[in-house]
Amino acid sequence: MSVSTITSKGQVTIPKKVRERLHLRTGDKLDFHIEDDGSLRVHPIAKKAAEVFGRFARKADRARSPRQMKQRLREAFRQGRI
């Protein structure tokens, strides 16, 4: 289990093992989602739009809404494809 403390400014240091496992670097963005049961899910957001666009553009068989694209990105992160 990895534990962090929230600072007075609301900041948290992500433990090194977690950063390494998720391939997080300085400047990366994270998406926070609060589940209905009160648990918190954190997902990294794509580092480069060109990289993400290239992965989905080849597989695209139809136009997707921004909401559908965001959902596909989250699934790709969960599965370790990005």
N, CA, C and O atoms as a Maestro MAE file, in Angstrom:
{
 s_m_m2io_version
 :::
 2.0.0
}

f_m_ct {
 s_m_title
 :::
 protein
 m_atom[328] {
  # First column is atom index #
  i_m_mmod_type
  r_m_x_coord
  r_m_y_coord
  r_m_z_coord
  i_m_residue_number
  s_m_chain_name
  s_m_pdb_residue_name
  s_m_pdb_atom_name
  i_m_atomic_number
  :::
  1 25 0.851 -1.180 0.000 1 A "MET " " N  " 7
  2 3 0.000 0.000 0.000 1 A "MET " " CA " 6
  3 2 0.888 1.232 0.000 1 A "MET " " C  " 6
  4 15 1.876 1.290 0.733 1 A "MET " " O  " 8
  5 25 0.544 2.210 -0.813 2 A "SER " " N  " 7
  6 3 1.263 3.472 -0.865 2 A "SER " " CA " 6
  7 2 0.414 4.545 -0.203 2 A "SER " " C  " 6
  8 15 -0.784 4.652 -0.467 2 A "SER " " O  " 8
  9 25 1.040 5.340 0.657 3 A "VAL " " N  " 7
  10 3 0.321 6.368 1.417 3 A "VAL " " CA " 6
  11 2 0.958 7.727 1.164 3 A "VAL " " C  " 6
  12 15 2.182 7.839 1.097 3 A "VAL " " O  " 8
  13 25 0.128 8.765 1.024 4 A "SER " " N  " 7
  14 3 0.588 10.141 0.890 4 A "SER " " CA " 6
  15 2 -0.214 11.015 1.835 4 A "SER " " C  " 6
  16 15 -1.293 10.634 2.289 4 A "SER " " O  " 8
  17 25 0.323 12.190 2.124 5 A "THR " " N  " 7
  18 3 -0.342 13.155 2.986 5 A "THR " " CA " 6
  19 2 -0.710 14.383 2.163 5 A "THR " " C  " 6
  20 15 0.081 14.834 1.335 5 A "THR " " O  " 8
  21 25 -1.895 14.922 2.383 6 A "ILE " " N  " 7
  22 3 -2.330 16.130 1.683 6 A "ILE " " CA " 6
  23 2 -1.742 17.342 2.391 6 A "ILE " " C  " 6
  24 15 -1.834 17.453 3.614 6 A "ILE " " O  " 8
  25 25 -1.134 18.256 1.625 7 A "THR " " N  " 7
  26 3 -0.557 19.468 2.193 7 A "THR " " CA " 6
  27 2 -1.657 20.504 2.431 7 A "THR " " C  " 6
  28 15 -2.808 20.301 2.044 7 A "THR " " O  " 8
  29 25 -1.292 21.606 3.065 8 A "SER " " N  " 7
  30 3 -2.260 22.675 3.316 8 A "SER " " CA " 6
  31 2 -2.760 23.297 2.014 8 A "SER " " C  " 6
  32 15 -3.821 23.922 1.998 8 A "SER " " O  " 8
  33 25 -2.014 23.135 0.930 9 A "LYS " " N  " 7
  34 3 -2.426 23.646 -0.376 9 A "LYS " " CA " 6
  35 2 -3.213 22.607 -1.177 9 A "LYS " " C  " 6
  36 15 -3.560 22.857 -2.331 9 A "LYS " " O  " 8
  37 25 -3.495 21.458 -0.588 10 A "GLY " " N  " 7
  38 3 -4.245 20.418 -1.269 10 A "GLY " " CA " 6
  39 2 -3.397 19.569 -2.202 10 A "GLY " " C  " 6
  40 15 -3.935 18.867 -3.059 10 A "GLY " " O  " 8
  41 25 -2.085 19.620 -2.050 11 A "GLN " " N  " 7
  42 3 -1.191 18.863 -2.917 11 A "GLN " " CA " 6
  43 2 -0.839 17.515 -2.292 11 A "GLN " " C  " 6
  44 15 -0.790 17.360 -1.072 11 A "GLN " " O  " 8
  45 25 -0.596 16.549 -3.178 12 A "VAL " " N  " 7
  46 3 -0.232 15.199 -2.747 12 A "VAL " " CA " 6
  47 2 0.963 14.749 -3.582 12 A "VAL " " C  " 6
  48 15 0.994 14.969 -4.793 12 A "VAL " " O  " 8
  49 25 1.932 14.130 -2.947 13 A "THR " " N  " 7
  50 3 3.051 13.541 -3.681 13 A "THR " " CA " 6
  51 2 2.672 12.114 -4.038 13 A "THR " " C  " 6
  52 15 2.311 11.321 -3.169 13 A "THR " " O  " 8
  53 25 2.755 11.794 -5.315 14 A "ILE " " N  " 7
  54 3 2.450 10.442 -5.767 14 A "ILE " " CA " 6
  55 2 3.690 9.593 -5.516 14 A "ILE " " C  " 6
  56 15 4.773 9.932 -5.992 14 A "ILE " " O  " 8
  57 25 3.551 8.498 -4.777 15 A "PRO " " N  " 7
  58 3 4.712 7.661 -4.466 15 A "PRO " " CA " 6
  59 2 5.450 7.201 -5.730 15 A "PRO " " C  " 6
  60 15 4.836 6.964 -6.770 15 A "PRO " " O  " 8
  61 25 6.763 7.079 -5.620 16 A "LYS " " N  " 7
  62 3 7.608 6.734 -6.756 16 A "LYS " " CA " 6
  63 2 7.168 5.438 -7.447 16 A "LYS " " C  " 6
  64 15 7.142 5.373 -8.676 16 A "LYS " " O  " 8
  65 25 6.824 4.415 -6.674 17 A "LYS " " N  " 7
  66 3 6.410 3.142 -7.277 17 A "LYS " " CA " 6
  67 2 5.166 3.316 -8.144 17 A "LYS " " C  " 6
  68 15 5.044 2.687 -9.196 17 A "LYS " " O  " 8
  69 25 4.244 4.170 -7.701 18 A "VAL " " N  " 7
  70 3 3.016 4.424 -8.462 18 A "VAL " " CA " 6
  71 2 3.364 5.195 -9.736 18 A "VAL " " C  " 6
  72 15 2.878 4.857 -10.815 18 A "VAL " " O  " 8
  73 25 4.208 6.235 -9.618 19 A "ARG " " N  " 7
  74 3 4.616 7.013 -10.794 19 A "ARG " " CA " 6
  75 2 5.301 6.130 -11.824 19 A "ARG " " C  " 6
  76 15 5.052 6.250 -13.024 19 A "ARG " " O  " 8
  77 25 6.157 5.249 -11.353 20 A "GLU " " N  " 7
  78 3 6.864 4.359 -12.281 20 A "GLU " " CA " 6
  79 2 5.907 3.386 -12.951 20 A "GLU " " C  " 6
  80 15 6.001 3.148 -14.155 20 A "GLU " " O  " 8
  81 25 5.002 2.835 -12.188 21 A "ARG " " N  " 7
  82 3 4.049 1.850 -12.734 21 A "ARG " " CA " 6
  83 2 3.149 2.463 -13.800 21 A "ARG " " C  " 6
  84 15 2.811 1.812 -14.788 21 A "ARG " " O  " 8
  85 25 2.757 3.737 -13.590 22 A "LEU " " N  " 7
  86 3 1.887 4.435 -14.540 22 A "LEU " " CA " 6
  87 2 2.666 5.246 -15.570 22 A "LEU " " C  " 6
  88 15 2.071 5.905 -16.423 22 A "LEU " " O  " 8
  89 25 4.005 5.198 -15.492 23 A "HIS " " N  " 7
  90 3 4.873 5.942 -16.418 23 A "HIS " " CA " 6
  91 2 4.570 7.446 -16.366 23 A "HIS " " C  " 6
  92 15 4.514 8.108 -17.402 23 A "HIS " " O  " 8
  93 25 4.379 7.970 -15.169 24 A "LEU " " N  " 7
  94 3 4.069 9.392 -15.001 24 A "LEU " " CA " 6
  95 2 5.351 10.207 -14.939 24 A "LEU " " C  " 6
  96 15 6.349 9.781 -14.357 24 A "LEU " " O  " 8
  97 25 5.307 11.377 -15.544 25 A "ARG " " N  " 7
  98 3 6.447 12.288 -15.573 25 A "ARG " " CA " 6
  99 2 5.976 13.684 -15.150 25 A "ARG " " C  " 6
  100 15 4.775 13.949 -15.099 25 A "ARG " " O  " 8
  101 25 6.911 14.556 -14.853 26 A "THR " " N  " 7
  102 3 6.600 15.932 -14.501 26 A "THR " " CA " 6
  103 2 5.768 16.571 -15.614 26 A "THR " " C  " 6
  104 15 6.113 16.475 -16.791 26 A "THR " " O  " 8
  105 25 4.682 17.217 -15.232 27 A "GLY " " N  " 7
  106 3 3.821 17.892 -16.195 27 A "GLY " " CA " 6
  107 2 2.679 17.040 -16.722 27 A "GLY " " C  " 6
  108 15 1.779 17.566 -17.377 27 A "GLY " " O  " 8
  109 25 2.688 15.735 -16.456 28 A "ASP " " N  " 7
  110 3 1.585 14.878 -16.895 28 A "ASP " " CA " 6
  111 2 0.303 15.292 -16.177 28 A "ASP " " C  " 6
  112 15 0.346 15.841 -15.076 28 A "ASP " " O  " 8
  113 25 -0.814 15.028 -16.800 29 A "LYS " " N  " 7
  114 3 -2.114 15.370 -16.216 29 A "LYS " " CA " 6
  115 2 -2.821 14.108 -15.756 29 A "LYS " " C  " 6
  116 15 -2.649 13.033 -16.331 29 A "LYS " " O  " 8
  117 25 -3.632 14.262 -14.691 30 A "LEU " " N  " 7
  118 3 -4.394 13.155 -14.126 30 A "LEU " " CA " 6
  119 2 -5.877 13.514 -14.116 30 A "LEU " " C  " 6
  120 15 -6.247 14.672 -13.920 30 A "LEU " " O  " 8
  121 25 -6.718 12.506 -14.328 31 A "ASP " " N  " 7
  122 3 -8.168 12.667 -14.288 31 A "ASP " " CA " 6
  123 2 -8.668 12.012 -13.000 31 A "ASP " " C  " 6
  124 15 -8.402 10.835 -12.760 31 A "ASP " " O  " 8
  125 25 -9.390 12.768 -12.173 32 A "PHE " " N  " 7
  126 3 -9.932 12.262 -10.907 32 A "PHE " " CA " 6
  127 2 -11.422 12.018 -11.070 32 A "PHE " " C  " 6
  128 15 -12.152 12.870 -11.575 32 A "PHE " " O  " 8
  129 25 -11.865 10.840 -10.636 33 A "HIS " " N  " 7
  130 3 -13.288 10.496 -10.737 33 A "HIS " " CA " 6
  131 2 -13.734 9.892 -9.403 33 A "HIS " " C  " 6
  132 15 -13.143 8.922 -8.926 33 A "HIS " " O  " 8
  133 25 -14.780 10.471 -8.803 34 A "ILE " " N  " 7
  134 3 -15.322 9.958 -7.544 34 A "ILE " " CA " 6
  135 2 -16.453 8.993 -7.883 34 A "ILE " " C  " 6
  136 15 -17.419 9.362 -8.552 34 A "ILE " " O  " 8
  137 25 -16.325 7.761 -7.418 35 A "GLU " " N  " 7
  138 3 -17.320 6.727 -7.668 35 A "GLU " " CA " 6
  139 2 -18.523 6.926 -6.740 35 A "GLU " " C  " 6
  140 15 -18.440 7.666 -5.760 35 A "GLU " " O  " 8
  141 25 -19.629 6.267 -7.052 36 A "ASP " " N  " 7
  142 3 -20.839 6.373 -6.237 36 A "ASP " " CA " 6
  143 2 -20.617 5.898 -4.805 36 A "ASP " " C  " 6
  144 15 -21.267 6.389 -3.882 36 A "ASP " " O  " 8
  145 25 -19.700 4.945 -4.613 37 A "ASP " " N  " 7
  146 3 -19.436 4.430 -3.268 37 A "ASP " " CA " 6
  147 2 -18.450 5.294 -2.480 37 A "ASP " " C  " 6
  148 15 -18.077 4.947 -1.360 37 A "ASP " " O  " 8
  149 25 -18.023 6.434 -3.072 38 A "GLY " " N  " 7
  150 3 -17.114 7.349 -2.393 38 A "GLY " " CA " 6
  151 2 -15.645 7.083 -2.669 38 A "GLY " " C  " 6
  152 15 -14.791 7.845 -2.215 38 A "GLY " " O  " 8
  153 25 -15.330 6.023 -3.400 39 A "SER " " N  " 7
  154 3 -13.932 5.745 -3.724 39 A "SER " " CA " 6
  155 2 -13.468 6.688 -4.834 39 A "SER " " C  " 6
  156 15 -14.275 7.240 -5.582 39 A "SER " " O  " 8
  157 25 -12.168 6.855 -4.920 40 A "LEU " " N  " 7
  158 3 -11.570 7.771 -5.878 40 A "LEU " " CA " 6
  159 2 -10.784 6.979 -6.909 40 A "LEU " " C  " 6
  160 15 -9.988 6.108 -6.558 40 A "LEU " " O  " 8
  161 25 -11.009 7.282 -8.186 41 A "ARG " " N  " 7
  162 3 -10.244 6.659 -9.268 41 A "ARG " " CA " 6
  163 2 -9.438 7.753 -9.940 41 A "ARG " " C  " 6
  164 15 -9.956 8.831 -10.229 41 A "ARG " " O  " 8
  165 25 -8.176 7.471 -10.185 42 A "VAL " " N  " 7
  166 3 -7.288 8.432 -10.833 42 A "VAL " " CA " 6
  167 2 -6.719 7.776 -12.083 42 A "VAL " " C  " 6
  168 15 -6.192 6.665 -12.036 42 A "VAL " " O  " 8
  169 25 -6.837 8.487 -13.205 43 A "HIS " " N  " 7
  170 3 -6.339 7.964 -14.474 43 A "HIS " " CA " 6
  171 2 -5.414 8.994 -15.116 43 A "HIS " " C  " 6
  172 15 -5.745 10.180 -15.150 43 A "HIS " " O  " 8
  173 25 -4.272 8.565 -15.621 44 A "PRO " " N  " 7
  174 3 -3.421 9.503 -16.360 44 A "PRO " " CA " 6
  175 2 -4.089 9.890 -17.668 44 A "PRO " " C  " 6
  176 15 -4.784 9.080 -18.281 44 A "PRO " " O  " 8
  177 25 -3.879 11.132 -18.095 45 A "ILE " " N  " 7
  178 3 -4.396 11.620 -19.366 45 A "ILE " " CA " 6
  179 2 -3.247 11.575 -20.363 45 A "ILE " " C  " 6
  180 15 -2.086 11.757 -19.994 45 A "ILE " " O  " 8
  181 25 -3.571 11.335 -21.613 46 A "ALA " " N  " 7
  182 3 -2.561 11.176 -22.668 46 A "ALA " " CA " 6
  183 2 -1.515 12.285 -22.624 46 A "ALA " " C  " 6
  184 15 -1.830 13.451 -22.386 46 A "ALA " " O  " 8
  185 25 -0.286 11.902 -22.853 47 A "LYS " " N  " 7
  186 3 0.821 12.846 -22.820 47 A "LYS " " CA " 6
  187 2 0.870 13.727 -24.057 47 A "LYS " " C  " 6
  188 15 1.124 14.927 -23.955 47 A "LYS " " O  " 8
  189 25 0.625 13.137 -25.238 48 A "LYS " " N  " 7
  190 3 0.697 13.890 -26.485 48 A "LYS " " CA " 6
  191 2 -0.544 13.590 -27.321 48 A "LYS " " C  " 6
  192 15 -0.867 12.432 -27.583 48 A "LYS " " O  " 8
  193 25 -1.229 14.646 -27.731 49 A "ALA " " N  " 7
  194 3 -2.432 14.459 -28.536 49 A "ALA " " CA " 6
  195 2 -2.114 13.726 -29.831 49 A "ALA " " C  " 6
  196 15 -2.902 12.890 -30.273 49 A "ALA " " O  " 8
  197 25 -0.977 14.021 -30.447 50 A "ALA " " N  " 7
  198 3 -0.614 13.376 -31.713 50 A "ALA " " CA " 6
  199 2 -0.454 11.876 -31.526 50 A "ALA " " C  " 6
  200 15 -0.851 11.098 -32.393 50 A "ALA " " O  " 8
  201 25 0.123 11.462 -30.404 51 A "GLU " " N  " 7
  202 3 0.327 10.048 -30.139 51 A "GLU " " CA " 6
  203 2 -1.021 9.333 -30.004 51 A "GLU " " C  " 6
  204 15 -1.220 8.259 -30.573 51 A "GLU " " O  " 8
  205 25 -1.932 9.929 -29.256 52 A "VAL " " N  " 7
  206 3 -3.245 9.328 -29.052 52 A "VAL " " CA " 6
  207 2 -4.034 9.336 -30.347 52 A "VAL " " C  " 6
  208 15 -4.651 8.331 -30.699 52 A "VAL " " O  " 8
  209 25 -4.027 10.447 -31.060 53 A "PHE " " N  " 7
  210 3 -4.764 10.535 -32.306 53 A "PHE " " CA " 6
  211 2 -4.293 9.466 -33.282 53 A "PHE " " C  " 6
  212 15 -5.111 8.821 -33.938 53 A "PHE " " O  " 8
  213 25 -3.009 9.279 -33.381 54 A "GLY " " N  " 7
  214 3 -2.468 8.283 -34.290 54 A "GLY " " CA " 6
  215 2 -2.921 6.876 -33.964 54 A "GLY " " C  " 6
  216 15 -3.168 6.084 -34.874 54 A "GLY " " O  " 8
  217 25 -3.034 6.549 -32.700 55 A "ARG " " N  " 7
  218 3 -3.458 5.202 -32.309 55 A "ARG " " CA " 6
  219 2 -4.911 4.941 -32.673 55 A "ARG " " C  " 6
  220 15 -5.250 3.841 -33.110 55 A "ARG " " O  " 8
  221 25 -5.775 5.941 -32.499 56 A "PHE " " N  " 7
  222 3 -7.191 5.730 -32.761 56 A "PHE " " CA " 6
  223 2 -7.557 6.015 -34.209 56 A "PHE " " C  " 6
  224 15 -8.519 5.439 -34.716 56 A "PHE " " O  " 8
  225 25 -6.827 6.875 -34.880 57 A "ALA " " N  " 7
  226 3 -7.170 7.243 -36.247 57 A "ALA " " CA " 6
  227 2 -7.137 6.027 -37.166 57 A "ALA " " C  " 6
  228 15 -7.995 5.894 -38.039 57 A "ALA " " O  " 8
  229 25 -6.176 5.151 -36.989 58 A "ARG " " N  " 7
  230 3 -6.070 3.978 -37.842 58 A "ARG " " CA " 6
  231 2 -7.211 3.004 -37.589 58 A "ARG " " C  " 6
  232 15 -7.623 2.287 -38.501 58 A "ARG " " O  " 8
  233 25 -7.724 2.968 -36.375 59 A "LYS " " N  " 7
  234 3 -8.768 2.022 -36.013 59 A "LYS " " CA " 6
  235 2 -10.174 2.599 -36.178 59 A "LYS " " C  " 6
  236 15 -11.165 1.875 -36.077 59 A "LYS " " O  " 8
  237 25 -10.252 3.890 -36.430 60 A "ALA " " N  " 7
  238 3 -11.566 4.541 -36.485 60 A "ALA " " CA " 6
  239 2 -12.365 4.037 -37.677 60 A "ALA " " C  " 6
  240 15 -11.897 4.066 -38.815 60 A "ALA " " O  " 8
  241 25 -13.561 3.581 -37.400 61 A "ASP " " N  " 7
  242 3 -14.439 3.135 -38.464 61 A "ASP " " CA " 6
  243 2 -15.621 4.077 -38.620 61 A "ASP " " C  " 6
  244 15 -16.412 3.940 -39.553 61 A "ASP " " O  " 8
  245 25 -15.744 5.040 -37.702 62 A "ARG " " N  " 7
  246 3 -16.805 6.033 -37.778 62 A "ARG " " CA " 6
  247 2 -16.439 7.204 -36.870 62 A "ARG " " C  " 6
  248 15 -15.562 7.085 -36.015 62 A "ARG " " O  " 8
  249 25 -17.105 8.313 -37.059 63 A "ALA " " N  " 7
  250 3 -16.839 9.486 -36.233 63 A "ALA " " CA " 6
  251 2 -17.274 9.216 -34.799 63 A "ALA " " C  " 6
  252 15 -18.253 8.506 -34.566 63 A "ALA " " O  " 8
  253 25 -16.560 9.771 -33.857 64 A "ARG " " N  " 7
  254 3 -16.868 9.582 -32.441 64 A "ARG " " CA " 6
  255 2 -17.057 10.947 -31.777 64 A "ARG " " C  " 6
  256 15 -16.414 11.929 -32.148 64 A "ARG " " O  " 8
  257 25 -17.935 10.987 -30.807 65 A "SER " " N  " 7
  258 3 -18.137 12.222 -30.055 65 A "SER " " CA " 6
  259 2 -16.968 12.380 -29.085 65 A "SER " " C  " 6
  260 15 -16.273 11.408 -28.789 65 A "SER " " O  " 8
  261 25 -16.744 13.610 -28.585 66 A "PRO " " N  " 7
  262 3 -15.679 13.808 -27.595 66 A "PRO " " CA " 6
  263 2 -15.868 12.912 -26.366 66 A "PRO " " C  " 6
  264 15 -14.894 12.425 -25.793 66 A "PRO " " O  " 8
  265 25 -17.115 12.700 -25.968 67 A "ARG " " N  " 7
  266 3 -17.382 11.841 -24.807 67 A "ARG " " CA " 6
  267 2 -16.956 10.392 -25.081 67 A "ARG " " C  " 6
  268 15 -16.346 9.746 -24.230 67 A "ARG " " O  " 8
  269 25 -17.286 9.893 -26.279 68 A "GLN " " N  " 7
  270 3 -16.888 8.535 -26.645 68 A "GLN " " CA " 6
  271 2 -15.371 8.405 -26.720 68 A "GLN " " C  " 6
  272 15 -14.809 7.395 -26.298 68 A "GLN " " O  " 8
  273 25 -14.703 9.437 -27.262 69 A "MET " " N  " 7
  274 3 -13.238 9.404 -27.352 69 A "MET " " CA " 6
  275 2 -12.611 9.371 -25.962 69 A "MET " " C  " 6
  276 15 -11.658 8.628 -25.726 69 A "MET " " O  " 8
  277 25 -13.148 10.182 -25.036 70 A "LYS " " N  " 7
  278 3 -12.617 10.216 -23.675 70 A "LYS " " CA " 6
  279 2 -12.789 8.851 -23.012 70 A "LYS " " C  " 6
  280 15 -11.891 8.379 -22.316 70 A "LYS " " O  " 8
  281 25 -13.941 8.219 -23.228 71 A "GLN " " N  " 7
  282 3 -14.189 6.898 -22.656 71 A "GLN " " CA " 6
  283 2 -13.202 5.870 -23.229 71 A "GLN " " C  " 6
  284 15 -12.681 5.033 -22.492 71 A "GLN " " O  " 8
  285 25 -12.949 5.933 -24.529 72 A "ARG " " N  " 7
  286 3 -11.999 5.002 -25.150 72 A "ARG " " CA " 6
  287 2 -10.587 5.236 -24.628 72 A "ARG " " C  " 6
  288 15 -9.831 4.283 -24.441 72 A "ARG " " O  " 8
  289 25 -10.225 6.499 -24.389 73 A "LEU " " N  " 7
  290 3 -8.906 6.807 -23.830 73 A "LEU " " CA " 6
  291 2 -8.762 6.215 -22.436 73 A "LEU " " C  " 6
  292 15 -7.731 5.625 -22.112 73 A "LEU " " O  " 8
  293 25 -9.790 6.371 -21.612 74 A "ARG " " N  " 7
  294 3 -9.746 5.813 -20.259 74 A "ARG " " CA " 6
  295 2 -9.579 4.293 -20.298 74 A "ARG " " C  " 6
  296 15 -8.798 3.730 -19.531 74 A "ARG " " O  " 8
  297 25 -10.314 3.636 -21.191 75 A "GLU " " N  " 7
  298 3 -10.206 2.183 -21.316 75 A "GLU " " CA " 6
  299 2 -8.803 1.780 -21.768 75 A "GLU " " C  " 6
  300 15 -8.244 0.797 -21.282 75 A "GLU " " O  " 8
  301 25 -8.248 2.540 -22.694 76 A "ALA " " N  " 7
  302 3 -6.894 2.247 -23.177 76 A "ALA " " CA " 6
  303 2 -5.879 2.388 -22.056 76 A "ALA " " C  " 6
  304 15 -4.966 1.570 -21.948 76 A "ALA " " O  " 8
  305 25 -6.021 3.414 -21.214 77 A "PHE " " N  " 7
  306 3 -5.109 3.596 -20.077 77 A "PHE " " CA " 6
  307 2 -5.235 2.434 -19.104 77 A "PHE " " C  " 6
  308 15 -4.229 1.888 -18.651 77 A "PHE " " O  " 8
  309 25 -6.475 2.052 -18.780 78 A "ARG " " N  " 7
  310 3 -6.707 0.936 -17.844 78 A "ARG " " CA " 6
  311 2 -6.067 -0.347 -18.340 78 A "ARG " " C  " 6
  312 15 -5.559 -1.146 -17.553 78 A "ARG " " O  " 8
  313 25 -6.097 -0.535 -19.652 79 A "GLN " " N  " 7
  314 3 -5.564 -1.760 -20.230 79 A "GLN " " CA " 6
  315 2 -4.068 -1.659 -20.533 79 A "GLN " " C  " 6
  316 15 -3.466 -2.618 -21.013 79 A "GLN " " O  " 8
  317 25 -3.472 -0.503 -20.253 80 A "GLY " " N  " 7
  318 3 -2.036 -0.319 -20.457 80 A "GLY " " CA " 6
  319 2 -1.623 -0.170 -21.909 80 A "GLY " " C  " 6
  320 15 -0.455 -0.373 -22.241 80 A "GLY " " O  " 8
  321 25 -2.561 0.182 -22.782 81 A "ARG " " N  " 7
  322 3 -2.219 0.353 -24.187 81 A "ARG " " CA " 6
  323 2 -1.617 1.727 -24.469 81 A "ARG " " C  " 6
  324 15 -0.980 1.928 -25.502 81 A "ARG " " O  " 8
  325 25 -1.817 2.666 -23.555 82 A "ILE " " N  " 7
  326 3 -1.263 4.019 -23.716 82 A "ILE " " CA " 6
  327 2 -0.468 4.346 -22.478 82 A "ILE " " C  " 6
  328 15 0.097 5.435 -22.377 82 A "ILE " " O  " 8
  :::
 }
 m_bond[327] {
  # First column is bond index #
  i_m_from
  i_m_to
  i_m_order
  :::
  1 1 2 1
  2 2 3 1
  3 3 4 2
  4 3 5 1
  5 5 6 1
  6 6 7 1
  7 7 8 2
  8 7 9 1
  9 9 10 1
  10 10 11 1
  11 11 12 2
  12 11 13 1
  13 13 14 1
  14 14 15 1
  15 15 16 2
  16 15 17 1
  17 17 18 1
  18 18 19 1
  19 19 20 2
  20 19 21 1
  21 21 22 1
  22 22 23 1
  23 23 24 2
  24 23 25 1
  25 25 26 1
  26 26 27 1
  27 27 28 2
  28 27 29 1
  29 29 30 1
  30 30 31 1
  31 31 32 2
  32 31 33 1
  33 33 34 1
  34 34 35 1
  35 35 36 2
  36 35 37 1
  37 37 38 1
  38 38 39 1
  39 39 40 2
  40 39 41 1
  41 41 42 1
  42 42 43 1
  43 43 44 2
  44 43 45 1
  45 45 46 1
  46 46 47 1
  47 47 48 2
  48 47 49 1
  49 49 50 1
  50 50 51 1
  51 51 52 2
  52 51 53 1
  53 53 54 1
  54 54 55 1
  55 55 56 2
  56 55 57 1
  57 57 58 1
  58 58 59 1
  59 59 60 2
  60 59 61 1
  61 61 62 1
  62 62 63 1
  63 63 64 2
  64 63 65 1
  65 65 66 1
  66 66 67 1
  67 67 68 2
  68 67 69 1
  69 69 70 1
  70 70 71 1
  71 71 72 2
  72 71 73 1
  73 73 74 1
  74 74 75 1
  75 75 76 2
  76 75 77 1
  77 77 78 1
  78 78 79 1
  79 79 80 2
  80 79 81 1
  81 81 82 1
  82 82 83 1
  83 83 84 2
  84 83 85 1
  85 85 86 1
  86 86 87 1
  87 87 88 2
  88 87 89 1
  89 89 90 1
  90 90 91 1
  91 91 92 2
  92 91 93 1
  93 93 94 1
  94 94 95 1
  95 95 96 2
  96 95 97 1
  97 97 98 1
  98 98 99 1
  99 99 100 2
  100 99 101 1
  101 101 102 1
  102 102 103 1
  103 103 104 2
  104 103 105 1
  105 105 106 1
  106 106 107 1
  107 107 108 2
  108 107 109 1
  109 109 110 1
  110 110 111 1
  111 111 112 2
  112 111 113 1
  113 113 114 1
  114 114 115 1
  115 115 116 2
  116 115 117 1
  117 117 118 1
  118 118 119 1
  119 119 120 2
  120 119 121 1
  121 121 122 1
  122 122 123 1
  123 123 124 2
  124 123 125 1
  125 125 126 1
  126 126 127 1
  127 127 128 2
  128 127 129 1
  129 129 130 1
  130 130 131 1
  131 131 132 2
  132 131 133 1
  133 133 134 1
  134 134 135 1
  135 135 136 2
  136 135 137 1
  137 137 138 1
  138 138 139 1
  139 139 140 2
  140 139 141 1
  141 141 142 1
  142 142 143 1
  143 143 144 2
  144 143 145 1
  145 145 146 1
  146 146 147 1
  147 147 148 2
  148 147 149 1
  149 149 150 1
  150 150 151 1
  151 151 152 2
  152 151 153 1
  153 153 154 1
  154 154 155 1
  155 155 156 2
  156 155 157 1
  157 157 158 1
  158 158 159 1
  159 159 160 2
  160 159 161 1
  161 161 162 1
  162 162 163 1
  163 163 164 2
  164 163 165 1
  165 165 166 1
  166 166 167 1
  167 167 168 2
  168 167 169 1
  169 169 170 1
  170 170 171 1
  171 171 172 2
  172 171 173 1
  173 173 174 1
  174 174 175 1
  175 175 176 2
  176 175 177 1
  177 177 178 1
  178 178 179 1
  179 179 180 2
  180 179 181 1
  181 181 182 1
  182 182 183 1
  183 183 184 2
  184 183 185 1
  185 185 186 1
  186 186 187 1
  187 187 188 2
  188 187 189 1
  189 189 190 1
  190 190 191 1
  191 191 192 2
  192 191 193 1
  193 193 194 1
  194 194 195 1
  195 195 196 2
  196 195 197 1
  197 197 198 1
  198 198 199 1
  199 199 200 2
  200 199 201 1
  201 201 202 1
  202 202 203 1
  203 203 204 2
  204 203 205 1
  205 205 206 1
  206 206 207 1
  207 207 208 2
  208 207 209 1
  209 209 210 1
  210 210 211 1
  211 211 212 2
  212 211 213 1
  213 213 214 1
  214 214 215 1
  215 215 216 2
  216 215 217 1
  217 217 218 1
  218 218 219 1
  219 219 220 2
  220 219 221 1
  221 221 222 1
  222 222 223 1
  223 223 224 2
  224 223 225 1
  225 225 226 1
  226 226 227 1
  227 227 228 2
  228 227 229 1
  229 229 230 1
  230 230 231 1
  231 231 232 2
  232 231 233 1
  233 233 234 1
  234 234 235 1
  235 235 236 2
  236 235 237 1
  237 237 238 1
  238 238 239 1
  239 239 240 2
  240 239 241 1
  241 241 242 1
  242 242 243 1
  243 243 244 2
  244 243 245 1
  245 245 246 1
  246 246 247 1
  247 247 248 2
  248 247 249 1
  249 249 250 1
  250 250 251 1
  251 251 252 2
  252 251 253 1
  253 253 254 1
  254 254 255 1
  255 255 256 2
  256 255 257 1
  257 257 258 1
  258 258 259 1
  259 259 260 2
  260 259 261 1
  261 261 262 1
  262 262 263 1
  263 263 264 2
  264 263 265 1
  265 265 266 1
  266 266 267 1
  267 267 268 2
  268 267 269 1
  269 269 270 1
  270 270 271 1
  271 271 272 2
  272 271 273 1
  273 273 274 1
  274 274 275 1
  275 275 276 2
  276 275 277 1
  277 277 278 1
  278 278 279 1
  279 279 280 2
  280 279 281 1
  281 281 282 1
  282 282 283 1
  283 283 284 2
  284 283 285 1
  285 285 286 1
  286 286 287 1
  287 287 288 2
  288 287 289 1
  289 289 290 1
  290 290 291 1
  291 291 292 2
  292 291 293 1
  293 293 294 1
  294 294 295 1
  295 295 296 2
  296 295 297 1
  297 297 298 1
  298 298 299 1
  299 299 300 2
  300 299 301 1
  301 301 302 1
  302 302 303 1
  303 303 304 2
  304 303 305 1
  305 305 306 1
  306 306 307 1
  307 307 308 2
  308 307 309 1
  309 309 310 1
  310 310 311 1
  311 311 312 2
  312 311 313 1
  313 313 314 1
  314 314 315 1
  315 315 316 2
  316 315 317 1
  317 317 318 1
  318 318 319 1
  319 319 320 2
  320 319 321 1
  321 321 322 1
  322 322 323 1
  323 323 324 2
  324 323 325 1
  325 325 326 1
  326 326 327 1
  327 327 328 2
  :::
 }
}
